[in-house]
């Protein structure tokens, strides 16, 4: 290849969708590959570019033309195939010039152009599925790649598809706090982190503040809450905590979530793949509320390992109300021994070297060419 003849470092194209669930593990892989001397390019859409600022500066950003049929009106939906086709052609043209060694897809519609172009050009390729159920895009490409790597385990796979469990890559900021000592709850300020994924979660804003307000005075007055909420919910959530006499920081996004997790006595969250991975690597007790609207119920699948390790309490949305949540919070924060066991249980299933495991697989596929491209 041209890049190899000129002695340049090998190039990996990372293709990922426009949510934090796709972009955070993609960022972690980029960090691992750069540390090994690779060049890295990120292929995503305009939504994904909102997270690109957290990627290392050495990563080249490439906007891929893509679209999803889940948004927009009838006219926009009709344009989806054309936009994706245009993105594929643009990605293929770029690959003919850049000559990547490998293309890695993390799911989401914005990953289609780079993966499809790699398939057309027979560039080695693999996908990583973060959730316990393959997403739509990864399901389409599962039989058109050299390897399928999984973050959650077991992962529900299409018939005839085999996969390797590597874990979900976590960003350097999380990795640096792997196994951070846990301070059990007690008669002192206690940190509770509330996070509904990168987009926030309205149900957490509706339920968590009144639930914490139901806690006994001796427990409630020690709480220090960091709550990630949607912009339109910020004011009412802050007012609800203030009315309950609870000190709270309410923001639309926390860019230091690894630090906040490491300092927390309890995390209340959706069970997105990245959140579950961060909790396991750092080792923190949690109460998880899977997204009921998920078509494949992947967030329930994501939470299974933490629940089985007795590290998390799972509350389905239909049972998620202030009284039920308050009962579980009180049970954890009033029992330091049980909380410590939960933290240890989370740590027992963490895979802090998931990014390196995935990088090893990439090296195996791209350099040694052990597998032939599938048609």
Secondary structure, DSSP 8 states (H G I E B T S, - for coil): -HHHHTT---EEEEE--SSHHHHHHHHHHHHHHHHTT-EEEEEE-TTTHHHHTTS-TTSEEEE-----TTSS-HHHHHHHHHHHHHHHHHHHHHHHHH--SEEEE-SSGGGHHHHHHHHHHT--EEEEE-SSB--HHHHHHTTSSSEEEESSSS-B--TT---EE------HHHHTTTT-------SS-EEEEEE-STT--HHHHHHHHHHHHTS-HHHHTTEEEEEE--GGGHHHHHHHHHHTT-EEEEES--TTHHHHHHH-SEEEE---HHHHHHHHHHT--EEE---TT-TT-HHHHHHHHHHHTT-EEE--GGG--HHHHHHHHHHHHT-HHHHHHHHHHHHHT--TTHHHHHHHHHHHHHTT--S----
